[in-house]
Structure formats: C-alpha cells, structure tokens
C-alpha cells in the first residue's frame, strides 16, 4: 500500500453482511483502540515514530459485476 499506510501494522475490527439479491458485501470497520488486545496481540499507541491513524467508522460496499469486474463504494 502507498504512504502513509506502507510499513505499518493495521488492526481493524470489521463486521458486515451479504446482500444476496445484489451479489454484494457491505462492511463496517473501525480501528482497534490502543491497549486493546486482538487474540494475543496487544494494540500499541504509536510505533516507529508514525502517528496513529484512527479510523472511527469506515463503510464499504463491494458489488460483483462479473468475473473480472466489481464496484466499490
């Protein structure tokens, strides 16, 4: 991925649902907070002098349009 995401550890919690009628996936994502654990991994505040990127809510809609074509909103 390009800067500023390159060389970072990304920890997200993602939930979603499937829209079978439109052949689509809908997802809602947010960053894990510093101090939380994900399985045995503890989420740190800042590493390697990079400021923390906090995603409060991220919405995605992925729709299948064909074997090599999809739509992302």
N, C-alpha and C positions, 0 to 999 in steps of 0.2 A: 504494500500500500504506500501511497505517497506521503510526504511530510504533511501534517505533523503526526500522523499515525505510525509511520515507519519506525521500527526498533522500539516499540512499546509493548507492554503486556496489556491486553484488553480483557476486561472482566465485565460481562453483561449478564443480566437476568432477562430472558426472553420468554414471553408467553404468546400464544396465538391460537388461531382456529383456521379450519379449512372451509372454504366456500366451494362445495362440490358442484353446484349449479354453474358457476362461472369458471371453474377449474382454477381456483386462486387460493393463495395463502395470505392471511392477514396476521401481522405480528406487532407486538408492543414490547419495546425494550427500554431498559434503564441501566445505568451504571451501578455496580455494587459499591457500597459506601466503604470508606477506609475503616479498617478494624473488623469488618465482617469476614466470615470465612466461607469459602466455597469448597466443599469437601474438606481436604486437609490443607488447602492453600489459604493463607491469611492475606487479605487485600491491604496493600500498603498505601500510604498517602501520596508520597512522591518518590520516584526512583530515578537515578541517573540524571538528576538536575532538570528533569522535564516537569513542567507544571501539569497538574492533574486536569484531565478533560472530564467534565461531569456531564453526562447525558441524563437529563431529568426524564424525558419521555421521547422515545423515537417510534414513529409509526411507519410501517411498511406494508405495501400491498403488491404482491407478486402474482401476475396472471399468466398462465400458459397460453400462448397464441399459436404454437406449432412446434415441430421437432427442434428447430433452431431459433425460435423467436419467443420472447417473453416481454411483458410490460411491467415496469416497476414504477410505483407512485409513492 
